[in-house]
Amino acid sequence: MPTWLIILLVGVVLLVFGVAVEAAQFLIWIAIIVLVVSLILGLVGRGKSKV
């Protein structure tokens, strides 16, 4: 399971149960940032391998 997905799930669970709402929002943002960075690095890596 990807790290960003685990962080996102933990954040959503905390948010749903109302526990540490600020921490849950922070975890969700971190997961989104990690996802975007991994997608960009994946696209850059594919572009380099084709050339």
Backbone atoms as SQL, in Angstrom:
CREATE TABLE atoms (id INTEGER PRIMARY KEY, chain TEXT, resi INTEGER, resn TEXT, atom TEXT, x REAL, y REAL, z REAL);
INSERT INTO atoms VALUES
  (1, 'A', 1, 'MET', 'N', 0.851, -1.185, 0.000),
  (2, 'A', 1, 'MET', 'CA', 0.000, 0.000, 0.000),
  (3, 'A', 1, 'MET', 'C', 0.897, 1.249, 0.000),
  (4, 'A', 2, 'PRO', 'N', 0.603, 2.189, -0.881),
  (5, 'A', 2, 'PRO', 'CA', 1.440, 3.404, -0.931),
  (6, 'A', 2, 'PRO', 'C', 1.340, 4.227, 0.357),
  (7, 'A', 3, 'THR', 'N', 2.435, 4.891, 0.675),
  (8, 'A', 3, 'THR', 'CA', 2.504, 5.683, 1.908),
  (9, 'A', 3, 'THR', 'C', 1.461, 6.787, 1.916),
  (10, 'A', 4, 'TRP', 'N', 1.274, 7.466, 0.767),
  (11, 'A', 4, 'TRP', 'CA', 0.320, 8.568, 0.725),
  (12, 'A', 4, 'TRP', 'C', -1.089, 8.081, 0.999),
  (13, 'A', 5, 'LEU', 'N', -1.409, 6.859, 0.570),
  (14, 'A', 5, 'LEU', 'CA', -2.752, 6.320, 0.790),
  (15, 'A', 5, 'LEU', 'C', -2.982, 6.017, 2.267),
  (16, 'A', 6, 'ILE', 'N', -1.974, 5.481, 2.927),
  (17, 'A', 6, 'ILE', 'CA', -2.082, 5.191, 4.363),
  (18, 'A', 6, 'ILE', 'C', -2.281, 6.487, 5.151),
  (19, 'A', 7, 'ILE', 'N', -1.466, 7.519, 4.820),
  (20, 'A', 7, 'ILE', 'CA', -1.586, 8.804, 5.514),
  (21, 'A', 7, 'ILE', 'C', -2.970, 9.405, 5.277),
  (22, 'A', 8, 'LEU', 'N', -3.455, 9.312, 4.041),
  (23, 'A', 8, 'LEU', 'CA', -4.770, 9.856, 3.699),
  (24, 'A', 8, 'LEU', 'C', -5.874, 9.131, 4.473),
  (25, 'A', 9, 'LEU', 'N', -5.807, 7.818, 4.543),
  (26, 'A', 9, 'LEU', 'CA', -6.819, 7.049, 5.262),
  (27, 'A', 9, 'LEU', 'C', -6.827, 7.379, 6.753),
  (28, 'A', 10, 'VAL', 'N', -5.638, 7.491, 7.350),
  (29, 'A', 10, 'VAL', 'CA', -5.558, 7.845, 8.765),
  (30, 'A', 10, 'VAL', 'C', -6.165, 9.231, 8.997),
  (31, 'A', 11, 'GLY', 'N', -5.844, 10.180, 8.114),
  (32, 'A', 11, 'GLY', 'CA', -6.397, 11.529, 8.237),
  (33, 'A', 11, 'GLY', 'C', -7.910, 11.548, 8.121),
  (34, 'A', 12, 'VAL', 'N', -8.440, 10.796, 7.163),
  (35, 'A', 12, 'VAL', 'CA', -9.896, 10.757, 6.971),
  (36, 'A', 12, 'VAL', 'C', -10.584, 10.115, 8.169),
  (37, 'A', 13, 'VAL', 'N', -10.004, 9.036, 8.699),
  (38, 'A', 13, 'VAL', 'CA', -10.595, 8.366, 9.871),
  (39, 'A', 13, 'VAL', 'C', -10.615, 9.305, 11.065),
  (40, 'A', 14, 'LEU', 'N', -9.494, 10.005, 11.297),
  (41, 'A', 14, 'LEU', 'CA', -9.452, 10.958, 12.411),
  (42, 'A', 14, 'LEU', 'C', -10.476, 12.067, 12.212),
  (43, 'A', 15, 'LEU', 'N', -10.616, 12.530, 10.976),
  (44, 'A', 15, 'LEU', 'CA', -11.562, 13.598, 10.681),
  (45, 'A', 15, 'LEU', 'C', -13.005, 13.141, 10.901),
  (46, 'A', 16, 'VAL', 'N', -13.315, 11.913, 10.476),
  (47, 'A', 16, 'VAL', 'CA', -14.675, 11.378, 10.628),
  (48, 'A', 16, 'VAL', 'C', -15.031, 11.221, 12.104),
  (49, 'A', 17, 'PHE', 'N', -14.099, 10.722, 12.903),
  (50, 'A', 17, 'PHE', 'CA', -14.380, 10.514, 14.317),
  (51, 'A', 17, 'PHE', 'C', -14.234, 11.788, 15.145),
  (52, 'A', 18, 'GLY', 'N', -13.758, 12.867, 14.526),
  (53, 'A', 18, 'GLY', 'CA', -13.651, 14.141, 15.219),
  (54, 'A', 18, 'GLY', 'C', -12.498, 14.221, 16.197),
  (55, 'A', 19, 'VAL', 'N', -11.540, 13.311, 16.059),
  (56, 'A', 19, 'VAL', 'CA', -10.379, 13.283, 16.939),
  (57, 'A', 19, 'VAL', 'C', -9.250, 14.048, 16.259),
  (58, 'A', 20, 'ALA', 'N', -8.685, 15.003, 16.957),
  (59, 'A', 20, 'ALA', 'CA', -7.541, 15.765, 16.444),
  (60, 'A', 20, 'ALA', 'C', -7.810, 16.257, 15.026),
  (61, 'A', 21, 'VAL', 'N', -8.839, 17.074, 14.883),
  (62, 'A', 21, 'VAL', 'CA', -9.273, 17.537, 13.568),
  (63, 'A', 21, 'VAL', 'C', -8.156, 18.295, 12.848),
  (64, 'A', 22, 'GLU', 'N', -7.425, 19.124, 13.565),
  (65, 'A', 22, 'GLU', 'CA', -6.340, 19.872, 12.925),
  (66, 'A', 22, 'GLU', 'C', -5.247, 18.926, 12.442),
  (67, 'A', 23, 'ALA', 'N', -4.922, 17.930, 13.245),
  (68, 'A', 23, 'ALA', 'CA', -3.909, 16.952, 12.843),
  (69, 'A', 23, 'ALA', 'C', -4.399, 16.135, 11.642),
  (70, 'A', 24, 'ALA', 'N', -5.688, 15.810, 11.618),
  (71, 'A', 24, 'ALA', 'CA', -6.250, 15.049, 10.505),
  (72, 'A', 24, 'ALA', 'C', -6.162, 15.857, 9.212),
  (73, 'A', 25, 'GLN', 'N', -6.491, 17.135, 9.280),
  (74, 'A', 25, 'GLN', 'CA', -6.401, 17.981, 8.087),
  (75, 'A', 25, 'GLN', 'C', -4.953, 18.084, 7.624),
  (76, 'A', 26, 'PHE', 'N', -4.027, 18.181, 8.561),
  (77, 'A', 26, 'PHE', 'CA', -2.605, 18.241, 8.226),
  (78, 'A', 26, 'PHE', 'C', -2.165, 16.957, 7.518),
  (79, 'A', 27, 'LEU', 'N', -2.591, 15.802, 8.035),
  (80, 'A', 27, 'LEU', 'CA', -2.236, 14.525, 7.419),
  (81, 'A', 27, 'LEU', 'C', -2.807, 14.409, 6.010),
  (82, 'A', 28, 'ILE', 'N', -4.030, 14.887, 5.819),
  (83, 'A', 28, 'ILE', 'CA', -4.646, 14.839, 4.493),
  (84, 'A', 28, 'ILE', 'C', -3.857, 15.703, 3.512),
  (85, 'A', 29, 'TRP', 'N', -3.454, 16.900, 3.940),
  (86, 'A', 29, 'TRP', 'CA', -2.662, 17.775, 3.069),
  (87, 'A', 29, 'TRP', 'C', -1.317, 17.150, 2.752),
  (88, 'A', 30, 'ILE', 'N', -0.668, 16.540, 3.741),
  (89, 'A', 30, 'ILE', 'CA', 0.622, 15.879, 3.509),
  (90, 'A', 30, 'ILE', 'C', 0.458, 14.751, 2.494),
  (91, 'A', 31, 'ALA', 'N', -0.618, 13.966, 2.634),
  (92, 'A', 31, 'ALA', 'CA', -0.864, 12.862, 1.703),
  (93, 'A', 31, 'ALA', 'C', -1.068, 13.384, 0.284),
  (94, 'A', 32, 'ILE', 'N', -1.810, 14.471, 0.131),
  (95, 'A', 32, 'ILE', 'CA', -2.047, 15.046, -1.193),
  (96, 'A', 32, 'ILE', 'C', -0.737, 15.547, -1.791),
  (97, 'A', 33, 'ILE', 'N', 0.090, 16.200, -0.978),
  (98, 'A', 33, 'ILE', 'CA', 1.378, 16.707, -1.468),
  (99, 'A', 33, 'ILE', 'C', 2.274, 15.556, -1.905),
  (100, 'A', 34, 'VAL', 'N', 2.339, 14.500, -1.100),
  (101, 'A', 34, 'VAL', 'CA', 3.170, 13.344, -1.445),
  (102, 'A', 34, 'VAL', 'C', 2.660, 12.687, -2.723),
  (103, 'A', 35, 'LEU', 'N', 1.339, 12.596, -2.883),
  (104, 'A', 35, 'LEU', 'CA', 0.756, 12.019, -4.094),
  (105, 'A', 35, 'LEU', 'C', 1.139, 12.825, -5.318),
  (106, 'A', 36, 'VAL', 'N', 1.007, 14.138, -5.252),
  (107, 'A', 36, 'VAL', 'CA', 1.330, 15.000, -6.389),
  (108, 'A', 36, 'VAL', 'C', 2.813, 14.891, -6.735),
  (109, 'A', 37, 'VAL', 'N', 3.668, 14.916, -5.731),
  (110, 'A', 37, 'VAL', 'CA', 5.107, 14.812, -5.981),
  (111, 'A', 37, 'VAL', 'C', 5.442, 13.461, -6.615),
  (112, 'A', 38, 'SER', 'N', 4.842, 12.389, -6.127),
  (113, 'A', 38, 'SER', 'CA', 5.128, 11.069, -6.694),
  (114, 'A', 38, 'SER', 'C', 4.624, 10.956, -8.131),
  (115, 'A', 39, 'LEU', 'N', 3.478, 11.576, -8.427),
  (116, 'A', 39, 'LEU', 'CA', 2.977, 11.572, -9.801),
  (117, 'A', 39, 'LEU', 'C', 3.916, 12.340, -10.727),
  (118, 'A', 40, 'ILE', 'N', 4.378, 13.491, -10.281),
  (119, 'A', 40, 'ILE', 'CA', 5.304, 14.297, -11.090),
  (120, 'A', 40, 'ILE', 'C', 6.599, 13.528, -11.319),
  (121, 'A', 41, 'LEU', 'N', 7.156, 12.925, -10.278),
  (122, 'A', 41, 'LEU', 'CA', 8.395, 12.167, -10.426),
  (123, 'A', 41, 'LEU', 'C', 8.187, 10.955, -11.337),
  (124, 'A', 42, 'GLY', 'N', 7.017, 10.337, -11.263),
  (125, 'A', 42, 'GLY', 'CA', 6.717, 9.212, -12.145),
  (126, 'A', 42, 'GLY', 'C', 6.649, 9.634, -13.599),
  (127, 'A', 43, 'LEU', 'N', 6.023, 10.769, -13.863),
  (128, 'A', 43, 'LEU', 'CA', 5.935, 11.273, -15.232),
  (129, 'A', 43, 'LEU', 'C', 7.302, 11.683, -15.758),
  (130, 'A', 44, 'VAL', 'N', 8.106, 12.330, -14.932),
  (131, 'A', 44, 'VAL', 'CA', 9.452, 12.727, -15.335),
  (132, 'A', 44, 'VAL', 'C', 10.302, 11.499, -15.611),
  (133, 'A', 45, 'GLY', 'N', 10.179, 10.480, -14.783),
  (134, 'A', 45, 'GLY', 'CA', 10.937, 9.240, -14.979),
  (135, 'A', 45, 'GLY', 'C', 10.551, 8.539, -16.259),
  (136, 'A', 46, 'ARG', 'N', 9.283, 8.527, -16.601),
  (137, 'A', 46, 'ARG', 'CA', 8.832, 7.909, -17.851),
  (138, 'A', 46, 'ARG', 'C', 9.340, 8.689, -19.054),
  (139, 'A', 47, 'GLY', 'N', 9.343, 9.995, -18.940),
  (140, 'A', 47, 'GLY', 'CA', 9.820, 10.829, -20.045),
  (141, 'A', 47, 'GLY', 'C', 11.288, 10.604, -20.320),
  (142, 'A', 48, 'LYS', 'N', 12.078, 10.424, -19.279),
  (143, 'A', 48, 'LYS', 'CA', 13.509, 10.199, -19.462),
  (144, 'A', 48, 'LYS', 'C', 13.790, 8.819, -20.036),
  (145, 'A', 49, 'SER', 'N', 12.990, 7.829, -19.662),
  (146, 'A', 49, 'SER', 'CA', 13.248, 6.471, -20.133),
  (147, 'A', 49, 'SER', 'C', 12.931, 6.325, -21.629),
  (148, 'A', 50, 'LYS', 'N', 12.016, 7.136, -22.166),
  (149, 'A', 50, 'LYS', 'CA', 11.655, 7.045, -23.576),
  (150, 'A', 50, 'LYS', 'C', 12.718, 7.668, -24.470),
  (151, 'A', 51, 'VAL', 'N', 13.423, 8.662, -23.942),
  (152, 'A', 51, 'VAL', 'CA', 14.392, 9.394, -24.776),
  (153, 'A', 51, 'VAL', 'C', 15.664, 8.632, -24.952);
